[in-house]
Amino acid sequence: MDKRQFEHNVSEALADQQLRRNIGSAMDGLIVKRKAVFADPVELEQLRDLGNAVKQRALKDLPALLEQLEENCSRNGIQVHWAETTAEANQVVLDIIRGKGAKTLVKGKSMVSEEMHLNKFLEKNGVEALETDLGEFIIQLNGETPSHIIVPAVHKNKQEIASIFHEKLPGTPYTEEVEQLNAIARARLRQKFLEAEVGLSGVNFAIAETGTLLLVENEGNGRMCTTVPRTHIAVMGIEKVVARMDEIPPLLRLLPGSATGQLITTYVNMISSPRKDGEKDGPTEVHLVLLDNGRSRILADPHLRQTLLCIRCGTCLNHCPVYTRIGGHAYGFVYPGPIGKILNPQMAGIEQAGVLATASSLCNACEEVCPVKIPIPQLLRRLRRERNETRPAALPEFLLQAVEAVTWKCWQLVNTHPRLNQAISRMAAIIGRRLPSVGPLRQWRRYRAAPQVAGKSLHRLAKDCGVPND
C-alpha cells in the first residue's frame, strides 16, 4: 500500500462521522472497564513486569520450546504441522479438510486465520468457512474484514447490525433488540456446529511443557468448534508458545483484563489431546499448524523481536488517538492500530507497509498500557528511519548538505544582527497565516493550525509601553 492509498483510506474514515461515533463509544467503554479491573497501579506494574519476563524468556528459547511443544503434542496424540508461509498453512488446512471429505468448516475467532486469508482460500477451493464468533459472523455476512483484534465488528452499531441480519439472512425480521439479534445468530449457527466435520480455532497460548493448547473466549462458540466436530484444527503463530504451565496465570490475568476489562473470560479451554477412550465428547483428531510467516526473521533482530511479545489483547488500539478516529479498515492490513504499525511492515516489508509507521503521534499511550511492555514508540521510530533510508532522496546528498549549511548560516545571520532580525520579524507579521499555504507547506497545514505571528515584537511592545531598553 502506497502513501496515497493510505491517505485516501484515512480521509474516507475521517469523513465517516457514524464510524467515528461507533468506535469512539466502544473504545471509551473498554478503557473504563480496563481501569476498573486494574485498579491497583502497583499490582498492575508487577503483573506487566511478570508478563514481559515470561514472554521474553519464551522468545529467548523459542526454537527449543517449539521442538518441545511438537514432541509433547505428538506424544499426546496431536498432529503437528509446520508452515513457513501462509500459502503453506492454507494448503495444510485444505488437505486435512479434503482428507475428511468435508465441505464445511466452522471457525472460532483466529487472527492467524485472518493473516492467512483462509476464508477466501477455502472458498476458492469449494469449502464453506463459517465464522461463529458473533462479531466475525456479522462482518462475514457483510463481506468485511475485522476492524479490531478483539472486537471485529466494533465499527458497527446495533442499527447497522440489525440491517445486516435483515438483509443478509432470508426471512429474518428487523429488530434492534440485542437479545433477539444474539438469538438469531445462535439459531443459524447451532445446526452448523452439529453438521460440520471439521472445526478450526486459534491458540492464545501453547504450553511446551505439557503440549497443551489454551484458548480463551466469551461466547462458547470456541468450545463448540473444538469439541463438536470430529476433527479440530488449531492455527497458531510460533511466538504464542510459553515454557511452563505455571507461567500461564499472570498472562490469563493480563489478557482479558487488557482486552475486555474482565478478571477472566467466560471460557478457558485447555486442549492436550484428542478424545480418549471412554470420553463422551471432543474431536477424534487434533491438528496444530505452526505458522512462521516472517516471525523467524523478526526474532533474529534483538530490537524488533519485542514485537513478538504481543499477546493480541488489542488494548493499544483502544488507547490510540489515531485508531480511535480512523478505525481498523483504514490501515489496509490484517493487524490495525499500534501493533499493526510495527508488525505489518516487518511481515509485508517496509516497501509495502512502511507508511503505517507514520500514522502515530508518538504519544506513548500504547506503551503505557501494553500488558507485556512492548516499546511500540521506539520500534515505530526505528521503522520510520528504515523507511526513510530506503526511499530515494529528493535531492543528492551533497545538495542536501549544502541546503542545510546555508539554512543554518542564514539563521545565524538573522539572529546576530538586530536590525535584520527586526526586519524579518516585521515581514513574518505581514505575511502571517499565508506562509503555511505556500508550496509544500500547504499539505502540512491541512491537519494543523497555522502558527500565529505577533504583529509586534516584544521589543516593540515594550517600547510602546514606555519600558526603557536597558
C-alpha positions as CSV (number, residue, x, y, z in Angstrom):
1,M,0.0,0.0,0.0
2,D,1.5,3.3,-1.0
3,K,1.2,6.7,0.7
4,R,-1.6,7.9,-1.5
5,Q,-3.8,4.9,-0.9
6,F,-3.3,5.1,2.9
7,E,-4.1,8.9,2.9
8,H,-7.2,8.1,0.8
9,N,-8.3,5.5,3.4
10,V,-7.7,7.8,6.3
11,S,-9.6,10.7,4.6
12,E,-12.6,8.4,4.0
13,A,-12.6,7.2,7.6
14,L,-12.3,10.7,9.0
15,A,-15.3,11.8,6.8
16,D,-17.5,9.0,8.2
17,Q,-19.0,10.5,11.3
18,Q,-21.0,7.4,12.2
19,L,-17.9,5.3,12.1
20,R,-16.1,7.7,14.4
21,R,-19.0,7.7,16.8
22,N,-19.3,3.9,16.9
23,I,-15.6,3.4,17.5
24,G,-15.3,6.2,20.0
25,S,-18.2,5.0,22.1
26,A,-16.8,1.4,22.2
27,M,-13.3,2.4,23.0
28,D,-14.4,4.7,25.9
29,G,-16.3,1.7,27.4
30,L,-13.3,-0.6,27.1
31,I,-10.9,1.9,28.6
32,V,-13.2,2.4,31.6
33,K,-13.5,-1.4,32.1
34,R,-9.8,-1.8,31.9
35,K,-9.2,0.9,34.6
36,A,-11.7,-0.8,36.9
37,V,-10.1,-4.3,36.6
38,F,-6.6,-2.9,37.1
39,A,-7.5,-0.5,39.9
40,D,-4.2,-1.1,41.8
41,P,-1.3,0.5,39.8
42,V,1.3,-1.2,41.8
43,E,-0.2,-4.7,41.2
44,L,-0.6,-3.8,37.5
45,E,3.1,-2.9,37.1
46,Q,4.1,-6.1,38.8
47,L,1.9,-8.1,36.5
48,R,3.2,-6.3,33.5
49,D,6.8,-7.0,34.6
50,L,5.9,-10.6,35.1
51,G,4.2,-10.9,31.7
52,N,7.1,-9.3,30.0
53,A,9.5,-11.7,31.7
54,V,7.5,-14.7,30.7
55,K,7.3,-13.7,27.0
56,Q,11.0,-12.6,26.9
57,R,12.1,-16.0,28.2
58,A,9.9,-17.7,25.6
59,L,11.4,-15.7,22.8
60,K,14.9,-16.3,24.0
61,D,14.4,-20.1,23.9
62,L,11.8,-20.1,21.1
63,P,13.4,-22.8,18.8
64,A,13.9,-25.2,21.7
65,L,10.4,-24.6,23.1
66,L,8.8,-25.2,19.7
67,E,10.6,-28.5,19.4
68,Q,9.5,-29.4,23.0
69,L,5.9,-28.4,22.1
70,E,6.0,-30.6,19.0
71,E,7.4,-33.5,21.0
72,N,4.8,-33.3,23.7
73,C,1.9,-32.6,21.4
74,S,2.8,-35.6,19.3
75,R,3.1,-37.8,22.4
76,N,-0.4,-36.6,23.4
77,G,-1.8,-37.5,20.0
78,I,-1.9,-34.0,18.5
79,Q,-0.6,-34.0,14.9
80,V,1.8,-31.0,14.4
81,H,2.3,-29.3,11.0
82,W,4.9,-26.6,10.2
83,A,4.3,-23.8,7.7
84,E,6.8,-21.3,6.7
85,T,4.3,-19.2,4.7
86,T,0.6,-18.5,4.8
87,A,0.3,-20.4,1.5
88,E,1.8,-23.5,3.1
89,A,-0.5,-23.1,6.1
90,N,-3.6,-22.8,3.9
91,Q,-2.7,-25.9,1.9
92,V,-2.2,-27.9,5.2
93,V,-5.7,-26.9,6.3
94,L,-7.2,-27.7,2.9
95,D,-5.5,-31.1,2.8
96,I,-6.9,-32.0,6.2
97,I,-10.4,-30.9,5.2
98,R,-10.3,-32.8,2.0
99,G,-8.9,-35.8,3.8
100,K,-12.2,-35.9,5.8
101,G,-14.4,-35.3,2.7
102,A,-15.8,-32.2,4.4
103,K,-17.3,-29.2,2.7
104,T,-18.0,-27.0,5.7
105,L,-15.6,-25.6,8.3
106,V,-16.8,-23.9,11.5
107,K,-14.3,-21.4,12.8
108,G,-13.7,-19.9,16.2
109,K,-12.0,-16.5,16.3
110,S,-8.5,-16.5,14.9
111,M,-6.3,-13.6,13.9
112,V,-3.8,-16.0,12.4
113,S,-6.5,-17.4,10.0
114,E,-7.2,-13.7,9.0
115,E,-3.5,-13.3,8.4
116,M,-3.7,-16.4,6.1
117,H,-6.8,-15.0,4.3
118,L,-8.0,-18.6,4.9
119,N,-11.7,-18.0,4.2
120,K,-11.1,-16.7,0.7
121,F,-8.6,-19.5,0.0
122,L,-11.1,-22.2,1.1
123,E,-14.0,-20.6,-0.8
124,K,-11.9,-20.8,-4.0
125,N,-11.4,-24.5,-3.3
126,G,-15.1,-25.3,-2.6
127,V,-15.1,-25.3,1.2
128,E,-17.5,-23.1,3.2
129,A,-15.7,-21.5,6.1
130,L,-18.3,-20.2,8.6
131,E,-17.3,-17.7,11.3
132,T,-19.0,-18.5,14.6
133,D,-17.8,-15.6,16.8
134,L,-20.7,-13.2,16.8
135,G,-18.6,-10.2,15.7
136,E,-16.9,-12.2,13.0
137,F,-20.2,-13.7,11.9
138,I,-21.6,-10.2,11.4
139,I,-18.8,-8.9,9.3
140,Q,-18.6,-12.1,7.3
141,L,-22.3,-11.6,6.4
142,N,-21.4,-8.1,5.2
143,G,-18.4,-9.1,3.3
144,E,-15.9,-7.2,5.5
145,T,-12.8,-7.9,7.4
146,P,-12.3,-7.4,11.2
147,S,-11.8,-3.8,12.3
148,H,-10.3,-4.7,15.7
149,I,-8.2,-7.6,17.0
150,I,-10.7,-8.4,19.8
151,V,-14.0,-6.8,18.7
152,P,-14.2,-7.5,15.0
153,A,-17.5,-5.5,14.5
154,V,-16.6,-2.6,16.7
155,H,-17.3,-0.2,13.8
156,K,-21.0,-1.2,13.7
157,N,-23.8,-0.1,15.9
158,K,-26.9,-2.2,16.7
159,Q,-29.0,-0.5,14.0
160,E,-26.4,-1.4,11.3
161,I,-26.2,-4.9,12.7
162,A,-30.0,-5.2,12.6
163,S,-30.0,-4.1,8.9
164,I,-27.3,-6.6,8.0
165,F,-29.2,-9.5,9.6
166,H,-32.5,-8.4,8.0
167,E,-30.9,-8.1,4.5
168,K,-28.4,-11.0,4.5
169,L,-30.4,-13.7,6.4
170,P,-33.6,-14.5,4.4
171,G,-36.7,-14.4,6.5
172,T,-35.1,-12.5,9.4
173,P,-37.3,-9.7,10.7
174,Y,-35.7,-6.3,11.5
175,T,-35.0,-5.9,15.2
176,E,-32.7,-3.8,17.3
177,E,-33.1,-5.9,20.4
178,V,-29.6,-7.2,21.3
179,E,-31.0,-10.4,22.9
180,Q,-33.0,-11.1,19.7
181,L,-30.0,-10.5,17.5
182,N,-28.0,-12.9,19.6
183,A,-30.8,-15.5,19.3
184,I,-30.9,-15.1,15.5
185,A,-27.2,-15.8,15.2
186,R,-27.3,-18.7,17.6
187,A,-30.1,-20.3,15.7
188,R,-28.3,-20.0,12.4
189,L,-25.0,-21.4,13.9
190,R,-26.2,-24.2,16.1
191,Q,-27.1,-26.6,13.2
192,K,-23.8,-25.8,11.5
193,F,-21.9,-26.9,14.6
194,L,-23.7,-30.3,14.5
195,E,-23.2,-30.8,10.8
196,A,-19.6,-29.7,10.3
197,E,-17.0,-32.4,10.2
198,V,-14.1,-30.0,10.9
199,G,-13.7,-27.1,13.3
200,L,-10.9,-24.6,13.4
201,S,-9.6,-22.3,16.2
202,G,-6.8,-20.0,17.0
203,V,-4.5,-20.5,20.0
204,N,-3.9,-17.9,22.7
205,F,-1.0,-19.7,24.4
206,A,0.7,-23.1,23.8
207,I,2.4,-24.7,26.8
208,A,5.6,-26.5,25.7
209,E,6.0,-28.4,29.0
210,T,2.7,-30.3,28.6
211,G,1.8,-30.0,24.9
212,T,-1.3,-28.0,25.8
213,L,-3.2,-25.5,23.6
214,L,-5.0,-22.8,25.6
215,L,-7.9,-20.8,24.2
216,V,-9.9,-18.1,25.9
217,E,-13.4,-16.8,24.7
218,N,-16.6,-15.5,26.0
219,E,-19.3,-16.9,23.7
220,G,-18.9,-20.6,23.9
221,N,-18.5,-20.9,20.1
222,G,-14.8,-21.7,20.5
223,R,-15.7,-24.6,22.7
224,M,-18.3,-25.8,20.2
225,C,-15.8,-25.6,17.3
226,T,-13.1,-27.6,19.2
227,T,-15.3,-30.3,20.7
228,V,-18.4,-31.0,18.4
229,P,-16.7,-31.6,15.0
230,R,-14.8,-34.9,14.8
231,T,-11.6,-33.0,13.6
232,H,-10.2,-29.9,15.2
233,I,-7.5,-27.8,13.5
234,A,-5.7,-25.2,15.6
235,V,-3.7,-22.5,13.8
236,M,-1.0,-20.6,15.7
237,G,1.8,-18.1,15.2
238,I,5.0,-19.6,16.5
239,E,5.5,-16.8,19.1
240,K,2.5,-18.0,21.1
241,V,4.4,-20.7,22.9
242,V,5.4,-20.4,26.6
243,A,7.6,-22.7,28.6
244,R,5.6,-23.9,31.6
245,M,2.0,-24.2,32.8
246,D,2.9,-22.1,35.9
247,E,3.6,-19.1,33.6
248,I,0.1,-19.0,32.4
249,P,-1.8,-17.4,35.4
250,P,-0.3,-13.9,35.0
251,L,-0.9,-14.0,31.3
252,L,-4.5,-15.1,31.9
253,R,-4.9,-12.1,34.2
254,L,-3.3,-9.6,31.8
255,L,-5.0,-10.8,28.6
256,P,-8.8,-10.5,29.5
257,G,-8.2,-7.5,31.8
258,S,-6.5,-5.6,29.0
259,A,-8.7,-6.8,26.2
260,T,-12.2,-6.6,27.6
261,G,-11.8,-5.4,31.2
262,Q,-12.6,-8.9,32.7
263,L,-10.9,-10.7,35.6
264,I,-11.2,-13.8,33.4
265,T,-13.0,-14.8,30.3
266,T,-16.2,-16.9,30.4
267,Y,-14.4,-19.9,28.9
268,V,-10.8,-21.0,29.3
269,N,-10.2,-24.1,27.1
270,M,-7.2,-26.3,27.5
271,I,-6.7,-29.0,24.9
272,S,-4.0,-31.5,25.3
273,S,-5.2,-34.5,23.2
274,P,-8.0,-35.8,21.0
275,R,-10.8,-37.7,22.6
276,K,-9.6,-40.6,24.7
277,D,-11.3,-44.0,25.2
278,G,-14.3,-43.6,27.5
279,E,-14.6,-39.8,27.0
280,K,-18.0,-38.7,25.8
281,D,-17.1,-35.6,23.8
282,G,-14.2,-34.0,21.9
283,P,-12.7,-34.5,18.5
284,T,-11.1,-37.8,17.4
285,E,-8.3,-35.9,15.7
286,V,-6.5,-32.7,16.7
287,H,-4.1,-30.9,14.3
288,L,-1.8,-28.0,15.2
289,V,-0.5,-25.8,12.4
290,L,2.5,-23.7,13.4
291,L,2.9,-20.6,11.2
292,D,6.1,-18.6,10.8
293,N,5.3,-16.0,8.1
294,G,8.3,-13.8,8.8
295,R,8.4,-14.3,12.6
296,S,11.8,-16.0,12.5
297,R,13.1,-13.1,10.6
298,I,11.7,-10.7,13.2
299,L,13.1,-12.9,16.0
300,A,16.6,-12.6,14.6
301,D,16.7,-8.8,15.3
302,P,17.3,-8.2,19.1
303,H,15.4,-4.9,19.0
304,L,12.5,-5.7,16.7
305,R,11.9,-9.1,18.2
306,Q,10.0,-7.3,21.0
307,T,7.1,-7.1,18.5
308,L,6.6,-10.8,19.1
309,L,5.9,-10.3,22.8
310,C,2.3,-9.3,21.8
311,I,-0.5,-11.3,23.3
312,R,-3.1,-9.8,21.0
313,C,-5.2,-8.1,23.6
314,G,-5.9,-5.0,21.5
315,T,-5.6,-2.5,24.3
316,C,-3.1,-0.5,22.3
317,L,-5.8,0.1,19.7
318,N,-8.3,1.1,22.4
319,H,-6.0,3.9,23.7
320,C,-4.5,5.0,20.3
321,P,-5.7,8.5,19.3
322,V,-5.2,7.6,15.6
323,Y,-7.0,4.2,15.7
324,T,-10.0,5.6,17.6
325,R,-10.5,8.2,14.8
326,I,-10.0,6.1,11.7
327,G,-10.9,2.5,12.8
328,G,-9.2,-0.6,11.6
329,H,-10.0,-0.8,7.9
330,A,-8.1,2.4,7.0
331,Y,-4.8,0.6,7.8
332,G,-5.4,-1.8,4.9
333,F,-3.8,-4.8,6.6
334,V,-5.0,-7.6,8.9
335,Y,-3.4,-6.0,12.1
336,P,-4.5,-2.4,12.7
337,G,-3.6,0.1,15.3
338,P,-0.2,0.5,17.1
339,I,0.6,-3.3,17.0
340,G,-0.2,-3.3,13.3
341,K,2.1,-0.4,12.6
342,I,5.1,-2.3,13.8
343,L,4.0,-5.8,12.8
344,N,2.8,-5.3,9.3
345,P,5.9,-3.5,8.0
346,Q,8.0,-6.4,9.3
347,M,5.8,-9.1,7.8
348,A,4.9,-7.5,4.5
349,G,8.1,-5.4,4.1
350,I,8.9,-1.8,4.6
351,E,8.1,-1.0,0.9
352,Q,4.6,-2.4,1.2
353,A,3.6,-1.3,4.7
354,G,6.2,1.1,5.9
355,V,3.8,4.0,5.5
356,L,1.8,2.7,8.5
357,A,4.6,3.6,10.9
358,T,3.9,7.3,10.1
359,A,0.4,7.1,11.4
360,S,1.3,7.8,15.0
361,S,1.6,10.8,17.2
362,L,4.2,9.0,19.4
363,C,2.2,9.9,22.4
364,N,3.3,6.7,24.2
365,A,-0.2,5.7,25.2
366,C,0.3,2.3,23.6
367,E,3.5,1.6,25.5
368,E,1.9,2.8,28.8
369,V,-1.0,0.3,28.6
370,C,0.7,-2.7,26.9
371,P,0.4,-5.6,29.3
372,V,3.8,-7.0,28.2
373,K,5.6,-3.7,27.9
374,I,6.3,-3.6,24.2
375,P,8.2,-0.3,23.5
376,I,6.0,0.4,20.5
377,P,7.1,4.1,20.0
378,Q,10.7,3.0,19.9
379,L,10.0,0.4,17.3
380,L,8.0,2.9,15.3
381,R,10.9,5.3,15.2
382,R,13.2,2.5,14.1
383,L,10.8,1.5,11.3
384,R,10.4,5.2,10.2
385,R,14.1,5.6,10.0
386,E,14.5,2.4,7.9
387,R,11.7,3.5,5.6
388,N,13.3,6.9,5.1
389,E,16.7,5.2,4.4
390,T,15.1,3.0,1.7
391,R,13.2,5.8,-0.1
392,P,15.0,7.7,-2.9
393,A,16.2,11.1,-1.7
394,A,14.5,14.2,-3.2
395,L,18.0,15.7,-3.7
396,P,21.5,14.3,-4.0
397,E,23.3,14.1,-0.6
398,F,25.8,16.9,-1.4
399,L,22.9,19.2,-2.3
400,L,21.0,18.3,0.9
401,Q,24.1,19.1,3.0
402,A,24.6,22.4,1.1
403,V,21.0,23.4,1.7
404,E,21.3,22.6,5.4
405,A,24.6,24.5,5.8
406,V,23.1,27.6,4.0
407,T,19.9,27.4,6.2
408,W,21.9,27.5,9.4
409,K,24.1,30.3,8.1
410,C,21.0,32.3,7.4
411,W,19.6,31.6,10.8
412,Q,22.9,32.7,12.4
413,L,22.9,35.9,10.4
414,V,19.3,36.8,11.3
415,N,19.9,36.2,15.0
416,T,23.2,38.0,15.3
417,H,22.1,41.3,13.5
418,P,19.3,43.1,15.4
419,R,18.2,45.3,12.5
420,L,17.9,42.3,10.2
421,N,16.1,40.3,12.9
422,Q,13.6,43.2,13.3
423,A,13.0,43.4,9.5
424,I,12.4,39.6,9.2
425,S,10.0,39.7,12.2
426,R,8.0,42.5,10.6
427,M,7.9,40.6,7.3
428,A,6.6,37.5,9.1
429,A,3.9,39.5,10.8
430,I,2.7,40.9,7.5
431,I,2.7,37.5,5.7
432,G,1.0,36.0,8.8
433,R,-1.1,33.0,8.0
434,R,-0.4,33.0,4.3
435,L,3.1,31.4,4.7
436,P,1.9,27.8,5.5
437,S,-0.4,27.9,2.4
438,V,2.5,28.3,0.0
439,G,4.1,25.3,-1.8
440,P,4.9,22.2,0.1
441,L,3.7,23.7,3.4
442,R,0.1,23.6,2.1
443,Q,-0.1,19.8,2.9
444,W,1.4,20.4,6.3
445,R,-1.4,22.9,7.1
446,R,-4.2,20.5,6.2
447,Y,-4.2,19.0,9.6
448,R,-2.5,21.7,11.7
449,A,-3.4,25.2,12.9
450,A,-1.3,27.9,11.2
451,P,1.3,29.5,13.5
452,Q,0.3,32.9,14.8
453,V,3.0,35.5,14.2
454,A,2.7,38.5,16.5
455,G,2.1,41.8,14.8
456,K,4.7,43.5,17.0
457,S,7.9,42.1,18.5
458,L,8.5,42.0,22.3
459,H,10.9,44.9,22.0
460,R,8.4,47.0,20.1
461,L,5.6,46.2,22.6
462,A,8.0,47.2,25.5
463,K,8.9,50.5,23.7
464,D,5.2,51.3,23.0
465,C,4.5,50.8,26.7
466,G,7.3,53.1,27.7
467,V,9.6,50.4,29.1
468,P,13.3,51.7,28.8
469,N,15.5,49.5,26.6
470,D,18.3,48.9,29.1
